[in-house]
Amino acid sequence: MSSTPVPPATPQPQGARNRRLLAWAVGFLVLVALGAGIWLLKPLPPKPSGDLIAAAHANARGIGHMEQFEYGPAIAAFEEAAQSAPDWLPAKINLGIALFNTQTPENLE
């Protein structure tokens, strides 16, 4: 079994190699610029309305009650937080968790 020698690859001219590298670099920069443009033009989420400080304090009180398994006072605190900042999602989520943990049928509907 004789192996036939493989002729060495002919080196490409330096100019062709540089053009290919430049094309890759330009393509990469175009993709980065496109991604940055999309990221900068996306709309910002709306800021919650209401008194966020009062809502955060009421939410913290509710969490303290939840840690002690006092669901009634926790529900009252989370309702206060939801009324202070109606668009603030953590107060609504925590209120739902407190209502779920009471395990009463009227709260589960």
N, C-alpha and C positions, 0 to 999 in steps of 0.2 A: 504494500500500500504506500504509494508515494504521494506526498502532499505537494500540491502545486503552489508555488509561492504566490501570494497575493500582492499585486502591485501596490505600492504605497499610495495613499490618497494624495491627490494633487492639492496642494495648499491653495486656498482662495486668496485672491488679491486682497491686500490690506484695505483698500477702498470699499470693497463689497462688505467686508466684515464690519467696518465702521458704520456703514449705512444701515446694516441690519441692527446693530446695537443702538443706533440713534432712533430707529423706528420703534424698537421695544421701549426705549426710554420715553419717547413722545407718547406712545400709547398708554404707558403707565401713568404719566402725568395727566393725560386727558381723563383717565378713569378716576384719579384722585380728585381732580377739579370737579368732575361731575358729581362724585359722592359728596364733596364738601358743599357744593351748590344745593343739592337736594336737602342736606342736613340743615343748612342755613335758612332755606325757604319753607321748611315745615312749620305749621302753625304751633304756637305755644299753647299748652293747656290753660284753660281759664282758671283764674285764682278763685278760691272759695270765698263766698261773701259771708259777712257776719263778723262777730267778734271771735276771732280764732283763739285769743288768749283765754277768754272765759270758757270756750269750748274745750280747750286743752286741759284746763284745770278740772272741769267737770268730768272729762274723760279719764283723767288720772284718778279722781275719786272713785269713779265706777270700776276702774281696774283694781283698785285697792279692795273694794267690796267683793269683786269677783274672786280675788285671791283667797278671801275668807269664806267663800261660798254663800255670801249674803246677796242673793239675786234680786230681791225686792229693792233695796237701796241702790244696787248697781243699775237696775233698769231706770230708776228715777234720775240717777246721775247721767246716764247715757242719753235719756230723753232731753235733759237740760242741755247737754252738749250738742245734740242734734238741733235743738231750737236756737241755740246761740249761733251756730254756723250751719245752716241747712244744706249747703253744698259740700260739707266736709265729710268725706267718705268713712274715715276711721270710726267716727261716732256712730254711724249707721251700722257698720259691721259689728261693732262691739255690742250695740243694742240687740242686734239679731242673735248674737251668741248668748247674751244674758237671757233673752226670751226663750231660746232653745233649751237652755240649761234648767229652766223652771220645770220643764216637762208637763206643763198644764195644757190641756187640749186647746183652749182658746188662744194661747200664745203660739201654738204650733201651726196655726192656720195662716 
